[in-house]
Every structure is written in structure tokens, then in C-alpha cells.
Amino acid sequence: MPKQAMPKGRALSRSEAAREHALETASRLFYREGVRAIGMEQIVEVSGIAKTTIYRHFATKDALVEAFLAREDEAFWRQWDDAIRPVRGDARAALMALCDWIGAKVLKTGYRGCPQINVAAEFADPLHPARTVARRHKAKMHGRLTELCRTLHVEDPVAVALQIGLLFDGAFMNDGRLEQNDAPKLLRDAVAKLIGEKPLKSSGRKR
């Protein structure tokens, strides 16, 4: 398993700083170019960190890929929690807030889709660590959405949560199709139909 993120407020040791810099570099390259397109030599060259140092922290490229996905996973759930925090306790408003967040997220410059889906698609082996991390990520999303749907007393919360999750995944992988549309509104209207409610107005957040 990848190491946990370093505690905030503590200065990193030289070794820890090297690990974080290597992971940051690899993460940027993996997301922009794809995992298979990036070799360890390129990570060494771009990061300026010796190969032996990188391998001291990440025994294989697969371990580095797993750490990248774990890093992305942590950031995703932090942003998810930030999006619903203002409306915590209101499941319907939380779903709409998630639509606003995702709708804005997918329109940001440089956005290339969900890293979990992107990387999982590069590996055919279902037991590859990247596939395992991706499945865990999507299972967590389904679990969180199911709880919101249960709170709303929809007829089949497990199925509706799966439908919403597929909708969100579709938005993540929209490949520019949402650029000329009001992405948050499209998502809100679709989710409202799935939960059997009328569409709600925008939360008013700026993109």
C-alpha cells in the first residue's frame, strides 16, 4: 500500500521531500500523458531526482502508479466533502452541490477526465493495482451516493445511486461535449429526475 500523506505543519525531511517531488512529477506526467506513455527515465529527468532515490521510495513503477491514484483519491474526497459541507444534513441539496462541483470541475483547463478511469483503462489485468484502486474508488462513490439516496427515501437507493454514479462518470469522461453547455444545470436536472424530484436552482457558486 502507498504511504500516507505527510502530516501538515511539519517540515519534510530531505528524503520525504524527494519522495513528494517524485510523486508530484509522476502524477503530473501520468495524468497528462497516460501511465504507459511515461517511463521511469522520464520521471527521473523531469524531477531531477536520482533513479536510486525514487526506487528507494517506490520499488516499482506499479507502486508509483498506485501512489499516484491514492493521491488523486485523497484529493477527490477532500473536494467532495468541501462541496457538500455547506449543506450537510440536506441530502437533496448535497446531490445538487455535487452536480455544481462536478460540472465546474470538468470544464477546468487541463482537465483530462477521472484519473481512476483513465489509468484502469490502460491495464487489461483485473488484478493490476491500478484496477484495484479504481474499483475501490468507485465503490466508495457508490456507497456515499447510496447513503444520500437512502436519506431521500427513493424507491431503490442502491440502483439510483449507481445511476447517479454512472452519470457523474459520464461527465468526467465527457471529452469536451459539455464545454458549450451549462454543465452543472445538466447534471442537476438529470439527478433530479433520477431521484424523482423537480430540478433545483443552482447553488449560486461561481465556476
Buried (B, 14 or more C-beta within 10 A) or exposed (E): EBEEEBEEEEEEEEEBEBBBBBBEBBBBBBBEEBBEEBEBEBBBEBBEBEBEBBBEBBEEBBBBBBBBBBBBBEEBBEEBEEBBEEBEEBBBBBBBBBBBBBBBBBBEEEEEBBBBBBBBBBBEEEEBBBBBBBEBBBEBBBEBBBBBBBBBEBEEBBEBBBBBBEBBBBBBBBEEEBEEEBBBBBBBBBBBEBBEBEBBEBBEEEE
